[in-house]
Amino acid sequence: MKSLGLVLATLGGVAAGAALGLLFAPEKGEKTREQIREYIKDKCPKIKGDRLEEIVNQIASEIRG
């Protein structure tokens, strides 16, 4: 069970690192939104349409502060 916890912690760290990289990347807003959109599509393929855009907008507004 300890190895499962280690794997989950590692995956969580990778996801957090990717999110922070997107948050602090010096890209234009639309480019950042596109990167967020593609990341979500890759990691959560069942999220589509309006829900996807809602999540992207929410993350983008959090980035802006």
Backbone torsions as a table, in degrees:
resi	resn	phi	psi	omega
1	MET	NA	-29.2	-179.8
2	LYS	-64.7	-35.6	-179.6
3	SER	-68.3	-33.4	176.6
4	LEU	-64.6	-41.9	177.4
5	GLY	-63.2	-39.2	178.3
6	LEU	-64.9	-42.8	178.5
7	VAL	-63.1	-45.4	179.7
8	LEU	-64.3	-39.7	178.0
9	ALA	-65.0	-40.3	178.4
10	THR	-64.3	-46.3	178.5
11	LEU	-62.6	-39.3	176.9
12	GLY	-63.2	-40.5	178.2
13	GLY	-65.5	-39.5	177.5
14	VAL	-64.0	-45.2	179.4
15	ALA	-63.5	-42.6	179.2
16	ALA	-64.8	-40.4	178.2
17	GLY	-63.7	-42.0	178.3
18	ALA	-64.2	-42.6	179.8
19	ALA	-64.1	-43.9	178.6
20	LEU	-65.1	-37.3	176.7
21	GLY	-60.8	-41.6	177.1
22	LEU	-67.5	-39.4	-177.6
23	LEU	-65.2	-37.4	-175.0
24	PHE	-102.9	6.0	178.7
25	ALA	-69.6	138.0	-178.7
26	PRO	-83.8	55.9	-180.0
27	GLU	-104.6	161.8	173.5
28	LYS	-66.2	158.1	-177.2
29	GLY	-56.4	-45.2	-177.9
30	GLU	-67.1	-37.2	178.3
31	LYS	-65.3	-42.1	178.2
32	THR	-64.0	-42.8	178.0
33	ARG	-60.2	-40.9	179.1
34	GLU	-64.4	-40.0	178.0
35	GLN	-64.9	-41.8	177.3
36	ILE	-62.3	-46.0	-179.7
37	ARG	-58.2	-46.7	-179.4
38	GLU	-66.3	-38.5	178.5
39	TYR	-62.5	-45.7	179.8
40	ILE	-65.1	-42.5	178.4
41	LYS	-59.8	-39.0	-178.7
42	ASP	-70.1	-44.2	-174.8
43	LYS	-85.3	-27.9	-177.0
44	CYS	-134.4	72.5	-173.5
45	PRO	-63.3	-17.0	-179.6
46	LYS	-78.3	-16.3	178.8
47	ILE	-82.5	122.2	-175.8
48	LYS	-139.6	166.6	169.6
49	GLY	59.5	-131.8	-174.7
50	ASP	-61.5	-36.9	-179.6
51	ARG	-65.2	-40.6	177.8
52	LEU	-61.4	-47.0	-180.0
53	GLU	-64.3	-35.9	178.1
54	GLU	-63.2	-43.3	179.3
55	ILE	-66.5	-43.9	178.8
56	VAL	-60.1	-45.8	179.6
57	ASN	-63.2	-39.4	179.8
58	GLN	-65.1	-43.9	178.7
59	ILE	-65.1	-42.7	-180.0
60	ALA	-62.8	-38.7	179.2
61	SER	-69.9	-32.5	176.2
62	GLU	-67.3	-35.9	179.2
63	ILE	-64.3	-43.4	-179.3
64	ARG	-66.0	-23.7	177.8
65	GLY	94.1	NA	NA
